[in-house]
Amino acid sequence: MIKNELPNNPKPKEWLADDLSQQYIADYKPFNFVDGEGVRNSLYVSGCRFACPGCYNKIAQNFHYGHPYTKELEDQIIADLAQSYVQGLTLLGGEPFLNTQVCLALVKRVRQEFGHDKDIWSWTGYTWDELQQESADKKELLSLLDILVDGRFIQAKKDLTLQFRGSSNQRIIDVPASLATNKVVIWKDLVH
């Protein structure tokens, strides 16, 4: 395979949010049905270094794309999450784990306001094993999630029939169960 046909592969702690994030948001989509289970409010952060060929949101790879994250947007997300029919929050991008300043602030507020009544999903180009070797902020964000869809999008493994994933190498991980057992536990509602 030609090198540019594969995503970038960072070494542990090579890419740090403190160095890269501009705390920009590519988009916020309230009340959608596509970014995880149930009705969700989805925050798309700006900036990603994986540069997966075939990325569905290539414009959001730019750390300066969109607009700065604000307290007003955070307040709106919390108000939208308060709706009884909303199941939870989804973090996408860009790369949430390269925007931990934004994502941690929001996720901590969600937990403060709703406890675990609202679930939190995140997509990432990092694999579970890579996140175990990463910076403290990335590990903290991981610890506050319910579901993680991990792994880079690999165009050669693209499969449009997969549930909540773009390529067959990606997994839907139950984060609390995985942290408790110290091994990857796949989401119980996975449809093969």
C-alpha positions in Angstrom: 0.0 0.0 0.0 1.2 3.5 -0.7 2.0 5.4 2.4 -0.5 8.2 1.8 -3.3 5.7 1.6 -3.1 5.2 5.4 -3.9 7.5 8.3 -1.1 9.0 10.4 0.0 6.9 13.4 1.3 9.0 16.3 3.7 7.7 19.0 2.3 7.8 22.6 2.0 11.4 23.8 3.2 12.8 20.4 0.1 14.9 19.8 -1.1 16.9 22.8 -4.2 19.0 23.0 -2.3 21.7 24.8 -0.1 22.1 21.7 -2.7 21.6 19.0 -6.2 22.6 20.1 -7.5 26.0 19.2 -10.7 25.2 21.2 -12.8 25.6 18.0 -16.0 23.9 17.2 -16.8 22.7 13.6 -20.5 22.2 14.4 -23.2 21.4 16.9 -26.1 19.3 15.9 -28.9 18.9 18.5 -31.6 16.2 18.4 -30.1 13.9 15.8 -30.4 10.1 15.4 -27.2 9.2 13.7 -24.3 9.7 16.1 -25.0 6.9 18.5 -28.0 5.3 20.2 -31.3 7.3 20.7 -31.8 11.0 20.3 -28.4 12.7 20.7 -26.8 16.2 20.8 -23.6 16.0 18.9 -20.6 18.3 19.2 -18.1 18.3 16.4 -14.7 19.7 17.6 -12.2 21.1 15.1 -8.8 19.6 14.5 -7.4 16.2 13.7 -4.0 14.9 12.9 -4.9 11.4 11.8 -5.9 12.6 8.3 -7.6 9.3 7.4 -8.0 9.0 3.6 -11.7 9.1 2.9 -12.6 11.0 6.1 -16.3 11.9 6.1 -15.6 15.3 7.8 -12.3 16.3 6.2 -12.9 20.1 6.7 -13.0 19.5 10.5 -9.4 18.3 10.4 -8.3 22.0 10.5 -7.9 23.2 14.1 -9.0 26.7 13.0 -12.2 25.6 11.2 -15.5 26.9 12.6 -15.8 29.1 15.6 -14.5 29.2 19.2 -16.2 27.1 21.9 -18.1 29.4 24.2 -20.0 29.3 27.5 -23.1 30.2 25.6 -22.8 27.1 23.4 -22.1 25.0 26.5 -25.2 26.4 28.2 -27.3 25.6 25.0 -26.0 22.0 24.9 -26.9 21.5 28.6 -30.4 23.0 28.0 -30.8 20.7 25.0 -29.7 17.7 27.0 -32.2 18.5 29.7 -35.0 17.5 27.3 -36.5 14.2 28.5 -36.3 12.5 25.1 -32.6 13.2 24.6 -30.5 10.1 25.5 -27.1 11.8 25.6 -24.2 13.7 24.2 -21.8 12.6 21.4 -18.3 14.0 20.8 -16.9 13.8 17.3 -14.7 15.8 15.1 -12.1 16.4 14.2 -10.6 14.5 17.1 -12.1 14.9 20.6 -9.0 13.6 22.3 -7.0 16.5 20.7 -9.5 18.9 22.0 -9.6 17.9 25.7 -9.9 21.4 26.9 -13.4 21.7 25.3 -14.5 18.1 25.8 -13.5 17.8 29.4 -15.2 21.0 30.4 -18.4 19.9 28.7 -18.3 16.3 29.9 -17.6 17.3 33.5 -20.6 19.7 33.4 -22.8 17.0 31.9 -21.9 14.6 34.7 -22.4 17.4 37.3 -25.9 18.3 35.9 -27.2 14.9 34.9 -24.9 12.3 36.6 -25.3 9.2 34.5 -28.9 9.8 33.4 -27.5 11.0 30.0 -24.9 8.8 28.3 -21.8 10.2 26.6 -20.4 8.7 23.4 -17.2 9.7 21.6 -15.6 8.7 18.3 -11.8 8.7 18.1 -9.0 7.8 15.7 -7.0 6.5 18.7 -7.4 2.8 19.6 -8.2 1.8 23.1 -4.6 0.5 23.6 -3.1 3.7 22.4 -5.3 5.7 24.8 -3.9 3.7 27.7 -0.4 5.1 26.9 -1.6 8.6 26.4 -1.5 11.9 28.3 -3.4 12.4 31.6 -6.1 14.7 29.9 -6.9 12.0 27.3 -7.1 9.3 30.0 -9.4 11.6 32.1 -11.7 12.2 29.2 -11.9 8.4 28.4 -12.8 7.7 32.1 -15.8 10.0 31.8 -17.3 8.3 28.7 -19.9 5.6 28.4 -19.2 4.5 24.9 -16.1 4.9 22.7 -15.9 4.1 19.0 -12.2 3.6 18.5 -9.7 3.4 15.7 -8.8 5.2 12.5 -11.1 5.0 9.5 -9.4 2.7 7.0 -10.8 3.1 3.5 -9.8 -0.4 2.5 -12.0 -1.7 5.4 -14.9 0.6 4.7 -18.3 -1.1 5.3 -21.5 0.9 5.0 -23.5 -1.9 6.7 -21.7 -1.5 10.1 -23.5 0.0 13.0 -22.1 3.4 14.0 -18.7 2.7 12.3 -17.2 3.4 9.0 -14.6 0.6 8.7 -14.5 -2.9 10.1 -11.4 -2.3 12.3 -13.3 0.2 14.5 -15.0 -1.0 17.7 -17.8 0.1 19.9 -16.5 -0.2 23.4 -18.3 -0.1 26.7 -15.9 2.2 28.6 -16.9 1.6 32.2 -16.9 -2.2 31.8 -13.6 -2.0 30.0 -12.0 0.1 32.7 -13.4 -2.2 35.4 -12.0 -5.4 33.8 -8.8 -3.8 32.3 -9.7 -5.3 28.9 -11.8 -4.2 26.0 -15.5 -5.0 26.4 -17.6 -4.5 23.3 -20.9 -2.7 23.6 -23.7 -5.2 24.5 -26.1 -3.8 21.9 -23.8 -4.2 19.0 -25.5 -5.5 15.9 -23.0 -7.5 13.7 
